[in-house]
Amino acid sequence: MLLQELNRLRLAALSLGFYDLLEAMAKLLERECTLLPSMAHPDAALQMTHAANSLRHSELARDASRLIVPLQTNFAGGLSSPSNTVAAAD
């Protein structure tokens, strides 16, 4: 659900030329990741970090034809990634 809404926001920001919003969203996700309670699902921090890194990967994050998809983890149940995704910048 988070990535679905993030993709909507990202596409709106791209269409309006609000490129600084992408960096602001990445910072916000990183900040929220540090504030997660200890009882939060282990996948939450991984997915939020993945989303923040994806927003910062400038070439792919600014391509409106690509979507940010969930990171494959042991917690996510082995989701497969389509070919038109934004990969995390490692």
Secondary structure, DSSP 8 states (H G I E B T S, - for coil): -HHHHHHHHHHHHHHHT-HHHHHHHHHHHHHHHHT--TTS-HHHHHHHHHHHHHHH-HHHHT-TT-B------TTTT-----SSB-----
